[in-house]
């Protein structure tokens, strides 16, 4: 594959994604359950539902589906929204007793927000990969598939990319249906409250 100058930045982005969107929130969720910090728990559960689109994107990229570029961009936009949208959870966390969990959670929330928004801006030039058959075959676009294919080699060595892509598409359809239901029906009933009325 032809070398592209931004390859190291893409690999750095994948490494940061593992840290900010997987490892730290998983530790925070376990910590919140141990500390019985319900507001943080609920917000992190919402985060995991939204951030699952990143995992779906990885499986779509393993199969080299162009739609993965759209889902990747949308995931980077939805994550910060999911972390700040809920008025009741924001208030509950704000008025929670100060402590190390609250400090680290708040720091992570700001860090992942900045990371996601900067990542979305940096990803915009690659959105054309989703709509051009010529572009998707170029090194400019294919460099994004390298890390997901390495993930496949580690965790799904005996699976075919087409099968993993099928799983990705199936999960994407379920995700879009659930998101549509939430936006069109549930959001109108409960507004910006994470607690159902």
N, C-alpha and C positions, 0 to 999 in steps of 0.2 A: 504494500500500500504506500502510495506517495506520502512523504512526510509533510505534515502541516504544522505551522509554527505554534498554534495554540493547543496542541495535544497535551503538553504538561499541565496547562490550566484546566483542561477538561478532567484529567485524572485527579487533579487537586480538588476539583468540584465534587467528584464522586466520593473522595475520601472525607471531605467536609460534610457531605450529605450523610454518610454513615455515622459520623460523630454527632452532628446536630439533629438529625431527624430520626435516628434509630437508638444509638447507645444512650445518650443523655436523657431523652424523654422516657426510655424504659427504666433507667435507674430512678428518675424522678417519680414515676408512677409507683414503683415498688415502695419507695421512701414515703410517698403520700399515703399509701395504704397502711404502712407501719405506723405513721404518725396520726392517722385518722383525720387527715386534712381533706375534708369532703369537697370543698370548692376546687382545690387543685386536682383531686382525683377526677371529678366530673369534667373539668376542662381538658385534662389529658386524655380522657376517654373519647371526647369529641375530637381532639387532635388526632388520635390514632385512626378514627373512622375516616377523617378527611385525608390524612397522610397515606392511607392505604393506596391512594392513587399513584404514589411514587413507586410502590412495589409492583403495581399493575403495569406501570410504564416500563420497568425493568424487563418484565416478561414480554411485553410488546417489542422492546428493543432487541431481545434475544432472537425473535423471529424476524427482525428488521422490518417491522411494519411502519409505514410512514406516519400513521396516526399516533405513534409514540411521541412524536415531537409536539403534537397538540396536547396530549394528556400530560406531558412533562411540564409544559408551560402553565397549563391550568392548575396543576398541583402546586406549583410555586406561588401562584396567586391565591389559591384557596387556603393554604396553610396559615398565612398571617391573618386572614379574615377570621378563620376559625378560632384563633387565639385571642382576638380582641372584640369580637362581635357581641358577646353575651354580657349585657349590663348587670344582671344579677350575680354572675360568677365574678365579674371584675370587682364589684362592690364587696362580695364575700372575701375575695383574696386580699383586697386592699385593706379591709378592716380586720383581717386575721392577725393574730398575735405575731409580732416579729420573731424571727428565728432564722436559723441557717437554711432550712428548707425553703421558706418564703424568699429569702435573698437569692438563693441559687435558682429557684424556679423563675423569679422575675428576671434575673440576668439572662437565663436561657431563653425566655420568651422574647426579650428584646433582641438577643443575638440571632435567634432563628428567624425573626421577622426581618431584620436587616439582611441576613444571608439570603432568605427566600426572595425578597424584593430585588436585591442586586442580581441574584441568579436569574430572575425572570427577565430583567432588562438585558442581561448578557445573552440570554437564550433567544431573544426576539429575532436576531439576524438568521437563526437556524430554522425558523418556522417554515421558511420556503421549502425545506427538505420534505415536509409533509405533502406538498402539492405539486412537486415536479419529479417525474420519473428519472429524468437525467440527473438532477441534483442528488437524489437519494443514492445514486450509484457512485457519486464523487467522493473523494477522500474528505472533502469539506464536511459532508454529512456522516459518512461511515465511521469517522473517528469516534462518534458518540456510541457506537455499538461495541467498542472494544471492551470496556469494563463490564457491561452486561454479559458478554460472551465469556469473559473470565469467570464471572459469577456462576454461569452455567457449568463451566468446566469443574468448578469446585463443588457445587451443590447438586447439580443435575447431570452428572457426567454421562449417564446412559440414556438420557432423554433426548428426543429429537427437538430441534428448535421449533418445528411446525406445531408439535404437540404443546409445548410451553406457550407458544403464541396463541394457540386455541384457548388455553386456560386464561391467558391475559385478556383476550377478546371477550370471553364469557364473563370474567370478573368486571371488565369495563362496562359491559351492557348492564349488569346488575348495579354497578356504581352509578351509572347515568340514570337508571330508573329510580333508584333511591334518592339521588340528589334532586331529580325532577319532582318527585313526590314531596320532598322536604320544602323546596322552593315554592311550588305551586299550591300546596295544601297546608302543610304543617306550619310554615313560617307565618302565614296569614292568621292562624289561630293563636300562636304563642308569641309572636313578635320576637323581640331581642332577649327574651327570657329563656334560659336553658331548662328551666323547670316547667313542665307542661301545666297549663292552666286547668 
